[in-house]
């Protein structure tokens, strides 16, 4: 029945069981409920920030690789890591950027993309 399919789908949702940051190695290691482990570079996480301004900048560079972006280059130095509800993480970067909310699905996709 539909109810059990929805319930099974919800139970199958992948969630982190452990998240650790190594500032020295500049990585974030995510261990998932299915046993998978992904080691993500902080520079990659910053480069793929899912917030609207960062998405816009990626689209600008994609459509015109000669686009000149104003401001200082973003830092991949992590200031703080925060949990957002039961569905995401927020990386607060040392330069103050904190608007990207990395859903668990998004993080899993980044990890699987390698």
C-alpha positions in Angstrom: 0.0 0.0 0.0 1.0 3.6 -0.5 1.5 4.3 3.2 4.1 1.6 3.6 5.9 2.7 0.5 6.2 6.2 1.9 7.2 4.9 5.3 9.9 2.7 3.7 11.2 5.6 1.7 11.4 7.8 4.8 13.2 5.0 6.7 15.7 4.6 3.8 16.7 8.3 3.9 20.4 8.5 4.3 21.6 10.6 7.2 25.1 11.3 8.6 26.0 9.3 11.6 29.2 11.2 12.1 30.7 14.4 10.7 34.2 15.5 11.5 36.4 18.3 10.3 40.2 18.2 10.0 41.4 21.8 9.8 45.0 20.6 9.2 44.0 18.4 6.2 41.2 20.9 5.2 38.7 18.1 4.9 35.2 17.2 6.2 34.6 13.4 6.7 30.9 12.3 6.6 29.9 8.8 7.7 26.5 7.8 6.5 23.8 5.6 7.9 24.4 3.0 5.2 28.1 2.8 6.2 29.5 4.9 3.3 32.2 7.4 4.2 33.0 10.4 2.1 36.0 12.7 2.6 35.2 16.1 1.2 37.8 18.9 0.7 36.7 22.1 2.3 37.8 24.0 -0.8 35.3 21.9 -2.9 32.5 22.4 -0.3 33.1 26.2 -0.6 33.3 26.1 -4.4 30.0 24.2 -4.5 28.2 26.4 -1.9 24.5 26.0 -2.6 23.4 29.5 -1.7 21.7 31.7 -4.4 24.6 34.2 -4.8 27.2 31.4 -5.2 24.9 29.6 -7.7 24.6 32.8 -9.6 28.4 33.3 -9.8 28.9 29.7 -11.0 26.3 30.2 -13.7 28.0 33.5 -14.7 31.4 31.8 -15.0 29.8 28.9 -16.9 28.1 31.1 -19.5 31.2 33.4 -19.8 34.5 32.1 -18.5 35.9 35.6 -18.7 33.5 37.0 -16.2 35.2 39.2 -13.7 33.9 38.7 -10.2 34.2 41.6 -7.7 35.4 41.2 -4.1 38.0 39.1 -2.4 38.2 35.4 -3.4 36.2 33.2 -1.1 38.1 31.4 1.7 37.9 27.7 2.3 38.9 28.2 5.9 36.1 26.9 8.1 35.0 28.9 11.1 32.1 26.8 12.4 29.9 23.9 11.4 26.2 23.9 12.4 23.4 21.4 12.1 20.2 22.7 10.4 17.2 20.8 11.7 17.5 17.1 10.8 18.2 17.6 7.2 21.3 19.8 6.5 24.5 21.3 7.6 25.6 24.9 7.5 29.3 25.7 6.9 30.2 29.1 8.4 33.4 30.2 6.6 36.1 32.3 8.2 35.2 35.2 5.9 31.7 35.3 7.4 29.9 33.6 4.5 27.2 31.4 6.0 24.1 31.4 3.8 24.7 28.0 2.1 22.6 25.2 3.6 24.0 21.9 2.5 21.2 19.3 2.6 22.2 15.8 3.4 21.1 14.8 -0.2 23.4 17.6 -1.6 26.3 16.5 0.6 25.8 12.9 -0.4 25.8 13.9 -4.1 29.1 15.8 -3.7 30.6 12.8 -1.9 29.6 10.4 -4.6 30.8 12.7 -7.3 34.2 12.4 -5.7 
